[in-house]
Amino acid sequence: MAPFQLIDRPFPFADPDAEALVVHALFQEELEEAGLAGLAFARSAGFKAEAGSLICYGDRNGGLAGAFFGLGKEGAPAPFLTGKLPRALPEGTFRLAGKGVDRMQAALGFGLGSYRFDSYLKPKPPRAYLALPEGVDRADLYRQLAGVFLARDLINTPTNDMGPNQLEAAFRALATHYGAAVSVIAGEDLLKANFPLIHAVGRASADQPRLLDMRWGRKGARRITLVGKGVCFDTGGLDIKPSSSMLLMKKDMGGAANVMGLALMIMDAGLDVDLRVLVPAVENSIAGNAFRPGDIYPSRKGLSVQIDNTDAEGRLILADTLTFADEEMPDLLIDMATLTGAARVALGPELPPYFTDSEALAAAIATSAVQTDDPLWRLPLWKGYEKDINARIADLTNAPSGGMAGAITAALFLKRFVSKTPNWVHFDIFGWVPNEKPHAPVGGEAQAIRALYHHIRNQATA
């Protein structure tokens, strides 16, 4: 069965034995010694094997004979540099060759770089195909690409086509593809089922708030629960954002998009786990019944929360959802959210922080991040800042004053709602590429899910 795709698109690969022209990948140190046909021409044309540079050369009849691709200085090749090739190569089928080529990384980079969000454009099929390098697991390559593409597609889709209703439809379609079960609690039923914070945040929207719940796998296997923030658009609520800050708020469901992409990888691989995926799907809108600054609401946990800023809504819907997840005490509880600007100030858009009290889990995730070239950085759950999330007339505030350590205080807030599960980890992702990278165009992005898939797969097969 082919992996699930929200937008049906061909993967840009040919069989390993397909007739193909060779793209020689060279380090700068190899330029003078390679002795390859066409290399003298490439050098005379100014090719210096700088990272990401490409030059094609012809045969005696004027046809295309092959190409040279620069890897830069030996010992420091940029990961997924081959993502440049689908956009740079002419039409045809190509094969990569060179001692500096990691076969799986090269194929994954090529596939990631082929991504194009064309739901609102005339679709274009791939023009350049890569003959799969020998030894690459095609099925695993395709499921990783499909997981990343799903996250990108969901984030890139504007809210008029990706509100809570449509996010639920995509959630159900993913579940149906892999035979997973889905249940949904929506609207006033959230209050009856004791999810007051999810209801409060989403009640002002024309699309009613809801909690999406997917289950898949073998009962009795290791229990993995994924929680993703699904704020389909964030106006900031009554503490309204300026227009410039609203431009990217379609991406505020990036946590949901990423856990759905990770779930796709897990289910497609058929890992022996008991998987649960929880997504609180809301739109933080402005209307007469919107929640207000100064309001105090109960939570599913029983802790009261004072609303000191309606633009700190993501942690509210996660609080009820994490409490719900924690009640089952899974072996591993992961939440992902586009939660704080403070995380971007601290680490920028490319390096998501993660928070956990488990040293073993933190080390395992760090190892998987390095092995998959999926960058992550651990930040502390610093107990000294616990006092900052206390409120005067409620148990907690959703927006500590002072503006310092915002990513940490947000993580500490969430930690109050996870008391039974020993292995919990929180990811504060950006979910967006602001400047084009070799393997990623400007737009929605999957972050941390390749590393997490690697970690979960290792645990499931140990």
C-alpha positions as CSV (number, residue, x, y, z in Angstrom):
1,M,0.0,0.0,0.0
2,A,1.4,3.4,-1.0
3,P,1.8,5.9,1.9
4,F,-1.0,8.4,2.5
5,Q,-0.7,11.7,0.8
6,L,-3.0,14.7,1.3
7,I,-2.1,15.9,-2.2
8,D,-1.5,13.1,-4.7
9,R,1.9,13.6,-6.2
10,P,4.5,11.3,-7.8
11,F,7.8,10.7,-6.0
12,P,10.7,11.7,-8.2
13,F,12.5,8.4,-8.4
14,A,13.2,5.7,-10.9
15,D,14.3,2.1,-10.4
16,P,17.9,1.5,-9.5
17,D,18.6,-0.1,-12.9
18,A,16.9,2.6,-14.9
19,E,18.9,4.1,-17.8
20,A,20.2,7.3,-16.4
21,L,22.9,10.0,-16.9
22,V,25.5,10.3,-14.2
23,V,25.7,13.3,-11.9
24,H,29.2,13.2,-10.4
25,A,29.2,14.7,-6.8
26,L,32.6,16.1,-6.1
27,F,34.4,17.8,-3.2
28,Q,36.6,20.7,-4.0
29,E,39.7,18.7,-3.2
30,E,38.8,16.2,-5.9
31,L,38.7,18.6,-8.8
32,E,42.2,18.1,-9.9
33,E,42.4,14.4,-9.5
34,A,39.1,12.9,-10.5
35,G,40.1,12.4,-14.1
36,L,36.4,12.2,-15.3
37,A,35.2,12.8,-18.8
38,G,33.9,16.3,-19.1
39,L,35.7,17.6,-16.0
40,A,38.2,19.6,-17.9
41,F,35.3,21.4,-19.6
42,A,33.6,22.0,-16.3
43,R,36.8,23.5,-14.7
44,S,37.3,25.7,-17.8
45,A,33.7,26.9,-17.4
46,G,34.4,28.0,-13.9
47,F,33.1,25.0,-11.9
48,K,34.8,25.0,-8.5
49,A,32.7,22.3,-6.8
50,E,31.3,24.9,-4.3
51,A,28.5,23.4,-2.2
52,G,25.3,23.1,-4.3
53,S,26.9,24.2,-7.6
54,L,25.9,22.3,-10.7
55,I,27.2,22.2,-14.3
56,C,26.1,20.0,-17.2
57,Y,28.3,18.8,-20.0
58,G,27.5,17.4,-23.4
59,D,28.6,14.7,-25.7
60,R,30.2,15.0,-29.2
61,N,26.7,15.0,-30.8
62,G,25.5,18.0,-28.8
63,G,23.4,15.9,-26.4
64,L,23.5,15.9,-22.6
65,A,26.2,13.6,-21.3
66,G,26.1,14.2,-17.6
67,A,26.7,16.7,-14.9
68,F,29.0,17.7,-12.0
69,F,27.6,18.6,-8.6
70,G,29.6,20.5,-6.0
71,L,29.8,19.3,-2.4
72,G,32.1,22.0,-1.1
73,K,35.0,21.3,1.2
74,E,35.7,17.7,2.1
75,G,34.5,16.7,5.6
76,A,31.8,19.3,5.8
77,P,29.1,18.5,3.3
78,A,25.8,20.3,4.0
79,P,23.0,17.8,4.8
80,F,20.4,17.2,2.0
81,L,22.4,19.4,-0.4
82,T,21.0,17.1,-3.2
83,G,17.7,18.9,-2.6
84,K,18.9,21.5,-5.1
85,L,19.0,19.0,-7.9
86,P,15.3,18.5,-8.7
87,R,15.1,22.3,-9.5
88,A,18.5,22.6,-11.1
89,L,18.7,19.5,-13.4
90,P,17.2,19.4,-16.9
91,E,14.5,16.9,-17.8
92,G,15.6,13.3,-17.5
93,T,16.7,10.5,-15.3
94,F,19.9,10.8,-13.3
95,R,22.2,8.7,-11.1
96,L,24.4,10.1,-8.4
97,A,28.0,9.0,-8.1
98,G,30.8,10.0,-5.8
99,K,32.6,9.0,-2.6
100,G,31.0,11.9,-0.7
101,V,27.4,10.7,-1.3
102,D,25.5,9.1,1.6
103,R,22.9,7.1,-0.4
104,M,19.9,7.4,1.9
105,Q,20.6,11.0,2.7
106,A,21.1,11.9,-1.0
107,A,17.8,10.3,-1.9
108,L,15.9,11.9,0.9
109,G,17.4,15.3,0.1
110,F,16.4,14.9,-3.5
111,G,12.9,13.9,-2.6
112,L,12.5,16.7,0.0
113,G,13.8,19.2,-2.5
114,S,11.2,18.2,-5.1
115,Y,8.3,19.3,-2.9
116,R,6.0,22.0,-4.4
117,F,2.8,23.1,-2.9
118,D,0.6,23.5,-6.0
119,S,-3.0,23.1,-4.7
120,Y,-3.7,26.6,-6.0
121,L,-1.4,26.4,-9.1
122,K,-1.3,24.3,-12.2
123,P,0.3,21.1,-11.1
124,K,3.7,20.3,-12.6
125,P,5.1,16.7,-12.6
126,P,8.7,16.2,-11.7
127,R,11.1,16.9,-14.6
128,A,14.1,15.3,-13.1
129,Y,14.1,11.8,-11.7
130,L,16.7,10.1,-9.6
131,A,17.6,6.5,-10.1
132,L,17.3,5.1,-6.5
133,P,20.8,4.4,-5.2
134,E,21.5,0.7,-4.5
135,G,20.6,-0.4,-1.0
136,V,18.1,2.4,-0.3
137,D,14.9,1.2,1.3
138,R,12.3,2.6,-1.1
139,A,9.4,2.0,1.3
140,D,11.1,3.8,4.2
141,L,12.2,6.6,1.9
142,Y,8.7,7.1,0.6
143,R,7.0,7.0,4.0
144,Q,9.5,9.6,5.4
145,L,8.8,11.9,2.4
146,A,5.0,11.3,2.7
147,G,5.1,12.2,6.4
148,V,7.1,15.4,5.8
149,F,4.9,16.3,2.8
150,L,1.7,15.8,4.8
151,A,3.0,18.2,7.5
152,R,4.0,20.8,4.8
153,D,0.7,20.5,3.0
154,L,-1.4,20.9,6.1
155,I,0.5,24.0,7.2
156,N,0.6,25.6,3.8
157,T,-3.1,25.3,3.2
158,P,-4.8,28.6,4.1
159,T,-7.4,28.5,6.9
160,N,-10.4,29.0,4.6
161,D,-9.5,25.5,3.4
162,M,-8.0,24.2,6.6
163,G,-10.2,25.2,9.5
164,P,-11.2,22.8,12.3
165,N,-13.7,21.1,10.0
166,Q,-11.1,20.4,7.3
167,L,-8.4,19.4,9.7
168,E,-10.8,16.8,11.1
169,A,-11.4,15.6,7.5
170,A,-7.7,15.2,6.9
171,F,-7.3,13.5,10.3
172,R,-10.0,11.0,9.4
173,A,-8.6,10.4,5.9
174,L,-5.2,9.6,7.4
175,A,-6.8,7.2,9.9
176,T,-9.0,5.5,7.2
177,H,-5.9,4.9,5.0
178,Y,-4.2,2.9,7.8
179,G,-7.3,1.3,9.4
180,A,-7.2,3.4,12.5
181,A,-10.2,4.3,14.7
182,V,-11.3,7.9,15.2
183,S,-13.5,9.5,17.8
184,V,-14.4,13.2,18.1
185,I,-15.8,15.4,20.9
186,A,-17.0,18.7,19.6
187,G,-18.9,21.9,20.6
188,E,-20.9,21.9,23.8
189,D,-20.0,18.2,24.2
190,L,-16.5,19.3,25.2
191,L,-18.0,20.8,28.4
192,K,-20.0,17.7,29.1
193,A,-16.8,15.6,28.7
194,N,-14.8,18.0,30.9
195,F,-12.6,19.8,28.4
196,P,-13.4,23.4,29.5
197,L,-10.2,25.1,28.2
198,I,-10.5,23.6,24.7
199,H,-14.1,24.9,24.6
200,A,-13.2,28.3,25.9
201,V,-10.5,29.0,23.3
202,G,-12.5,27.8,20.3
203,R,-16.1,28.8,21.1
204,A,-16.0,32.1,19.3
205,S,-15.3,30.5,15.9
206,A,-17.9,29.6,13.3
207,D,-16.3,26.2,13.2
208,Q,-16.9,24.6,16.6
209,P,-13.9,23.5,18.7
210,R,-13.2,19.7,18.9
211,L,-10.9,17.1,20.2
212,L,-9.7,14.5,17.6
213,D,-8.7,11.1,18.9
214,M,-7.0,8.4,16.7
215,R,-6.1,4.9,17.9
216,W,-4.0,2.4,15.9
217,G,-1.8,-0.6,16.6
218,R,-1.5,-3.6,19.0
219,K,-3.0,-3.5,22.4
220,G,-0.3,-4.6,24.8
221,A,2.5,-3.1,22.8
222,R,4.5,0.0,23.9
223,R,2.0,2.8,24.2
224,I,2.9,6.0,22.3
225,T,0.7,9.1,22.5
226,L,1.2,12.1,20.3
227,V,-0.5,15.4,21.0
228,G,-0.5,18.3,18.5
229,K,-1.6,21.9,18.9
230,G,-4.3,22.4,16.3
231,V,-5.0,26.2,16.3
232,C,-6.1,26.5,12.7
233,F,-5.9,30.3,12.9
234,D,-4.9,32.6,15.7
235,T,-6.2,36.2,15.7
236,G,-4.8,36.5,19.2
237,G,-8.3,36.7,20.4
238,L,-9.4,39.9,22.2
239,D,-5.7,40.6,22.8
240,I,-5.6,40.9,19.0
241,K,-2.4,40.5,17.1
242,P,-1.2,43.2,14.7
243,S,-1.9,42.4,11.1
244,S,1.8,41.7,10.4
245,S,1.8,39.0,13.1
246,M,-1.4,37.4,11.6
247,L,0.1,36.7,8.2
248,L,1.5,33.3,9.1
249,M,-1.1,32.3,11.6
250,K,-2.5,29.6,9.3
251,K,0.6,27.7,10.5
252,D,-0.5,27.7,14.2
253,M,-1.8,24.2,13.7
254,G,1.8,23.1,12.9
255,G,2.0,20.9,15.9
256,A,-1.1,19.0,14.7
257,A,0.4,18.8,11.2
258,N,3.7,17.4,12.5
259,V,2.2,14.7,14.8
260,M,0.0,13.6,11.9
261,G,3.1,13.3,9.7
262,L,4.9,11.4,12.5
263,A,1.8,9.1,12.9
264,L,1.9,8.4,9.1
265,M,5.5,7.2,9.4
266,I,4.7,5.0,12.3
267,M,1.6,3.4,10.8
268,D,3.1,3.1,7.4
269,A,6.1,1.2,8.8
270,G,3.7,-1.1,10.7
271,L,5.7,-0.5,14.0
272,D,4.7,-2.7,16.9
273,V,3.3,0.0,19.1
274,D,-0.1,1.0,20.6
275,L,-0.4,4.5,19.0
276,R,-2.8,7.3,20.0
277,V,-2.9,10.7,18.4
278,L,-4.8,13.6,20.1
279,V,-5.4,16.9,18.3
280,P,-7.4,19.8,19.9
281,A,-8.6,21.6,16.8
282,V,-9.8,25.2,17.3
283,E,-9.8,28.6,15.8
284,N,-9.0,31.5,18.2
285,S,-11.5,34.0,16.9
286,I,-13.1,37.2,18.0
287,A,-16.8,37.4,18.7
288,G,-19.2,38.3,21.5
289,N,-18.6,35.0,23.3
290,A,-14.8,35.1,23.0
291,F,-12.9,34.4,26.2
292,R,-11.5,37.5,27.8
293,P,-8.4,38.7,29.6
294,G,-8.9,38.3,33.3
295,D,-11.3,35.4,33.0
296,I,-10.6,32.4,35.1
297,Y,-11.5,28.9,33.9
298,P,-11.3,25.4,35.4
299,S,-9.2,22.8,33.5
300,R,-9.7,19.1,33.1
301,K,-6.9,18.6,35.7
302,G,-8.9,20.6,38.3
303,L,-6.4,23.5,38.3
304,S,-7.9,27.0,37.7
305,V,-6.2,29.1,35.0
306,Q,-6.3,32.9,34.9
307,I,-6.3,34.3,31.3
308,D,-3.8,37.1,31.3
309,N,-3.4,37.1,27.5
310,T,-5.9,35.5,25.0
311,D,-3.0,35.2,22.6
312,A,-1.4,32.5,24.9
313,E,-4.2,30.1,23.8
314,G,-2.1,27.1,22.6
315,R,-1.0,26.1,26.1
316,L,-4.7,26.1,27.2
317,I,-5.9,23.6,24.7
318,L,-2.8,21.5,25.3
319,A,-3.4,21.5,29.0
320,D,-6.8,19.7,28.8
321,T,-5.4,17.4,26.1
322,L,-2.3,16.5,28.0
323,T,-4.3,15.8,31.1
324,F,-6.5,13.4,29.0
325,A,-3.4,11.7,27.5
326,D,-1.8,11.4,30.9
327,E,-4.8,9.6,32.4
328,E,-3.7,6.5,30.4
329,M,-0.1,6.8,31.5
330,P,1.4,5.9,28.1
331,D,5.0,4.7,27.9
332,L,5.9,7.8,25.8
333,L,4.0,11.1,25.6
334,I,5.0,13.6,23.0
335,D,3.5,17.0,22.4
336,M,4.3,19.4,19.5
337,A,3.2,23.0,19.2
338,T,4.0,26.2,17.5
339,L,3.9,27.7,21.0
340,T,6.2,30.6,21.7
341,G,8.0,33.4,20.0
342,A,10.5,33.1,22.8
343,A,11.8,29.8,21.3
344,R,12.5,31.5,18.0
345,V,14.3,34.4,19.7
346,A,16.4,31.8,21.6
347,L,17.2,29.4,18.8
348,G,15.9,30.8,15.6
349,P,13.5,29.1,13.1
350,E,15.7,26.1,12.3
351,L,16.4,24.7,15.7
352,P,13.4,23.6,17.7
353,P,13.9,23.3,21.5
354,Y,12.6,20.3,23.4
355,F,11.9,19.8,27.1
356,T,11.9,16.7,29.2
357,D,12.8,15.6,32.7
358,S,13.9,12.2,31.5
359,E,17.7,12.2,31.0
360,A,17.6,8.9,29.1
361,L,14.8,10.1,26.7
362,A,16.6,13.4,26.2
363,A,19.8,11.6,25.2
364,A,18.1,9.2,22.9
365,I,16.3,12.0,21.1
366,A,19.5,14.0,20.8
367,T,21.2,10.9,19.2
368,S,18.4,10.4,16.8
369,A,18.5,14.1,15.8
370,V,22.1,13.8,14.9
371,Q,21.7,10.5,13.0
372,T,18.8,11.9,10.9
373,D,20.1,15.4,10.4
374,D,16.9,16.7,12.0
375,P,18.3,19.4,14.3
376,L,17.0,19.8,17.9
377,W,18.3,21.4,21.1
378,R,17.3,20.6,24.6
379,L,16.2,23.5,26.9
380,P,15.7,23.1,30.7
381,L,12.5,22.8,32.7
382,W,14.1,25.3,35.1
383,K,12.4,25.0,38.5
384,G,13.4,28.5,39.5
385,Y,10.8,29.9,37.1
386,E,7.9,27.8,38.5
387,K,6.9,30.8,40.6
388,D,6.3,32.8,37.4
389,I,3.4,30.7,36.3
390,N,1.5,31.1,39.6
391,A,-1.4,33.5,39.7
392,R,-2.7,35.6,42.6
393,I,-6.4,34.5,42.5
394,A,-6.0,31.2,40.5
395,D,-3.7,28.3,40.4
396,L,-2.0,29.3,37.2
397,T,-1.6,32.1,34.8
398,N,-1.4,31.4,31.1
399,A,0.8,34.4,30.4
400,P,3.5,35.3,33.0
401,S,4.5,38.9,33.2
402,G,8.0,40.1,32.5
403,G,8.5,38.5,29.1
404,M,11.6,36.5,30.1
405,A,12.2,32.8,29.5
406,G,8.9,32.5,27.7
407,A,9.6,29.1,26.1
408,I,10.6,27.6,29.5
409,T,7.6,29.0,31.4
410,A,5.3,27.7,28.7
411,A,6.8,24.3,29.1
412,L,6.5,24.5,32.9
413,F,2.9,25.4,32.5
414,L,2.3,22.2,30.4
415,K,4.3,20.1,32.8
416,R,1.6,20.9,35.5
417,F,-0.8,18.8,33.5
418,V,1.4,15.7,33.1
419,S,1.8,14.1,36.5
420,K,1.6,10.3,35.8
421,T,3.6,9.7,32.6
422,P,7.3,9.4,33.3
423,N,8.4,9.9,29.7
424,W,7.0,13.2,28.5
425,V,8.7,15.5,26.0
426,H,7.5,18.8,24.7
427,F,8.6,20.3,21.4
428,D,8.2,24.1,20.7
429,I,8.5,24.1,16.9
430,F,8.3,26.9,14.3
431,G,6.9,24.8,11.5
432,W,7.9,27.2,8.8
433,V,10.9,27.9,6.5
434,P,11.4,31.6,6.2
435,N,14.3,31.4,3.7
436,E,14.6,28.7,1.1
437,K,16.9,25.8,1.9
438,P,18.3,23.2,-0.5
439,H,15.7,20.6,0.7
440,A,12.9,23.0,1.6
441,P,11.1,25.9,-0.1
442,V,9.7,28.8,1.8
443,G,6.6,27.6,3.6
444,G,5.3,25.0,6.1
445,E,7.9,22.5,7.4
446,A,8.1,19.3,9.3
447,Q,10.4,19.6,12.3
448,A,11.6,16.9,14.7
449,I,9.4,14.1,13.2
450,R,12.2,12.3,11.3
451,A,14.2,12.2,14.5
452,L,11.2,11.0,16.5
453,Y,10.4,8.3,13.9
454,H,13.9,7.1,14.1
455,H,13.8,7.0,17.9
456,I,10.4,5.2,18.1
457,R,11.4,2.7,15.4
458,N,14.5,1.8,17.3
459,Q,12.5,1.3,20.5
460,A,9.9,-0.7,18.7
461,T,12.4,-3.1,17.1
462,A,14.8,-3.4,20.1
